[in-house]
Amino acid sequence: MDPTVLDSAALDSTALDPTAEDPTAEELTALDPAPGQLPQPARRPTMYFIGVSTGRSSIRTVFPRWAEELGLGDVALVGIDLPVHAPAADYRRVVEFLAADPLSLGALVTTHKIDLYQACQDLFGEIDPLARLMGEVSSLSKRGGRLVAHAKDPISSGLALDAILAPGYWACTGAEAFLMGAGGSAIAISWYLTRPERGADRPSRIVVSNRSTERLATLAGLHAELGTDVEVRTVHIPDPGDNDGVLAALPAGSLMVNATGLGKDAPGSPLTDAARWPAEAIAWDLNYRGDLVFLDQARAAGVRFEDGWVYFLHGWTQVIAEVFDVAIPTSGPRFDELGRIAAAARR
């Protein structure tokens, strides 16, 4: 066998035999191109994972087991790593490859959602309304030979939030939401939390901070276009200590979200260790792997904390359903089983 080609049948067998050893990191990433390089043309139906450190994600061990459970057949998952804010030309080369390669069926995009969308809009055969509204793409798939761009974050982040917060939480508490980071995930979360159909169950105010004023302007522009009646305040934060000041002014019960990527894509936290947390606060880190300093700080402050595992489950199942054109429920026994499989393979 060509040593550069992963034997997916061998991988699939580990999903069926609980006594089998897990695939090695080398086996799981055997098809991944070197940083800065494009993958080889796909030899089987292939989904891609476009991120920063894709080889360390739990999806590398989870995907073969999910593929077996979902009956996807002989399929592969290949990671493509790009640096944060990569040159537009790099994003275009990746998307052009995916569009032209017959067995490359689509991709999940993380970290690069906004940058890839801005660089490649003219390469998409179709852009779904949410992707156009959000100015980001988290899912690429093919229909009728056309490359389709979707924004799945508004759906997956909403499902994750509803799993974290009890129904009526905002109406009962009058709390605020503080989103640190203004990338695609923060845009999606702020959109979901301001939807008019949520009625009174919305934050009394949403504060969004970011080091880049450009991203803040994009988010503010979206809410101005939508005309939401929930106050959305944007704050330029060049230093983590400035986030501490915003945090200290929040009312009890407020939700703090680390949507910066710090702790996974780069070390650290958007807060300092001296931050003063509001009473009964809830800390949500969109990361589930990495140093997770933000959650360590929340734990030390004695507040409730949640990592990004449920967000991971919804984010990936939403995109896998789109790429392979299969139905995957968002709750119930079938979804619970996928969650159980993923938890058993989590790393």
Secondary structure, 3 states (H helix, E strand, C coil): CCCCCCCHHHHHHHHHCCCCCCCCHHHHCCCCCCCCCCCCCCCCCEEEEEECCHHHCCHHHHHHHHHHHHCCCCCEEEEEECCCCCCHHHHHHHHHHHHHCCCEEEEEECCCHHHHHHHHHHHCCEECHHHHHHCCCCEEEEECCEEEEECCHHHHHHHHHHHHCCCCHHHHHCCCEEEECCCHHHHHHHHHHCCHHHCCCCCCEEEEEECCHHHHHHHHHHHHHHCCCCEEEEEECCCHHHHHHHHHCCCCCCEEEECCCECCCECCCCCCCCCCCCCCCEEEECCCCCCCHHHHHHHHHCCEEECCHHHHHHHHHHHHHHHHCCCCCCCCHHHHHHHHHHHHHCC
